[in-house]
Amino acid sequence: MTILPFTAAHWPEAQAIYEAGLATGNATFQTTAPSWDEWDQGHLRHSRLVAVDDAGRVLGWAALSPVSGRCVYGGVGEVSVYVAADARGQGVGRQLLAALVAESEAQGMWTLQAGIFPENTASIRLHEAAGFRLVGRREKIGQLGGIWRDTVLLERRSSVVGAAQPTV
């Protein structure tokens, strides 16, 4: 497996992986996959990664979305990680998330956060193994299919970016 920058050429396979995640009902509040242009506009230009096998097939992807347009949150990103169903349990998500953390820190990001449905225990465990901590549960934060759903909020504070205390 190789981790590469995520480009528009990867979108058809990445979109299919995203749609399979949507079908589980436990991946996101979204109900349809966006077009490439919509996806591209909604994610940061950096820290976009795909995992590919030796044949170049996309096994999974990871990217960051901005959490706010306010400049004080410029170093905070919302994590998305999706792995193809037939590639789960093989370390794809772990490698993608580790690479995403490293890339985000290289880009000056100091906090990554993830909102995950509590039923998605595999994703919660993946994030916790990557150094994310549980912040709390957001009750009835949104509806999916007319049903109120909770999410758990996890975050990872960089030990590299912004770790030094400012001198006064």
ChimeraX attribute file (.defattr): number of C-alpha atoms within 10 A of each C-alpha:
attribute: neighborCount
match mode: 1-to-1
recipient: residues
	/A:1	16
	/A:2	14
	/A:3	19
	/A:4	15
	/A:5	14
	/A:6	20
	/A:7	13
	/A:8	11
	/A:9	9
	/A:10	18
	/A:11	19
	/A:12	13
	/A:13	16
	/A:14	25
	/A:15	19
	/A:16	14
	/A:17	21
	/A:18	24
	/A:19	19
	/A:20	17
	/A:21	19
	/A:22	17
	/A:23	13
	/A:24	10
	/A:25	16
	/A:26	18
	/A:27	22
	/A:28	18
	/A:29	15
	/A:30	12
	/A:31	14
	/A:32	12
	/A:33	16
	/A:34	14
	/A:35	11
	/A:36	17
	/A:37	9
	/A:38	10
	/A:39	15
	/A:40	16
	/A:41	10
	/A:42	13
	/A:43	18
	/A:44	15
	/A:45	12
	/A:46	16
	/A:47	24
	/A:48	23
	/A:49	23
	/A:50	28
	/A:51	23
	/A:52	18
	/A:53	13
	/A:54	8
	/A:55	7
	/A:56	11
	/A:57	14
	/A:58	26
	/A:59	24
	/A:60	25
	/A:61	31
	/A:62	22
	/A:63	24
	/A:64	24
	/A:65	22
	/A:66	17
	/A:67	15
	/A:68	13
	/A:69	8
	/A:70	8
	/A:71	8
	/A:72	8
	/A:73	14
	/A:74	15
	/A:75	19
	/A:76	23
	/A:77	24
	/A:78	19
	/A:79	24
	/A:80	21
	/A:81	23
	/A:82	25
	/A:83	25
	/A:84	20
	/A:85	12
	/A:86	8
	/A:87	14
	/A:88	14
	/A:89	11
	/A:90	10
	/A:91	13
	/A:92	24
	/A:93	25
	/A:94	17
	/A:95	16
	/A:96	25
	/A:97	24
	/A:98	16
	/A:99	20
	/A:100	26
	/A:101	23
	/A:102	15
	/A:103	16
	/A:104	24
	/A:105	20
	/A:106	14
	/A:107	13
	/A:108	15
	/A:109	22
	/A:110	22
	/A:111	22
	/A:112	24
	/A:113	23
	/A:114	24
	/A:115	20
	/A:116	24
	/A:117	21
	/A:118	17
	/A:119	14
	/A:120	15
	/A:121	12
	/A:122	13
	/A:123	20
	/A:124	22
	/A:125	11
	/A:126	16
	/A:127	25
	/A:128	15
	/A:129	13
	/A:130	15
	/A:131	15
	/A:132	21
	/A:133	17
	/A:134	16
	/A:135	13
	/A:136	12
	/A:137	16
	/A:138	16
	/A:139	11
	/A:140	11
	/A:141	11
	/A:142	14
	/A:143	11
	/A:144	13
	/A:145	11
	/A:146	7
	/A:147	9
	/A:148	11
	/A:149	17
	/A:150	18
	/A:151	21
	/A:152	19
	/A:153	19
	/A:154	22
	/A:155	22
	/A:156	20
	/A:157	18
	/A:158	19
	/A:159	11
	/A:160	13
	/A:161	16
	/A:162	15
	/A:163	10
	/A:164	8
	/A:165	6
	/A:166	6
	/A:167	4
	/A:168	3
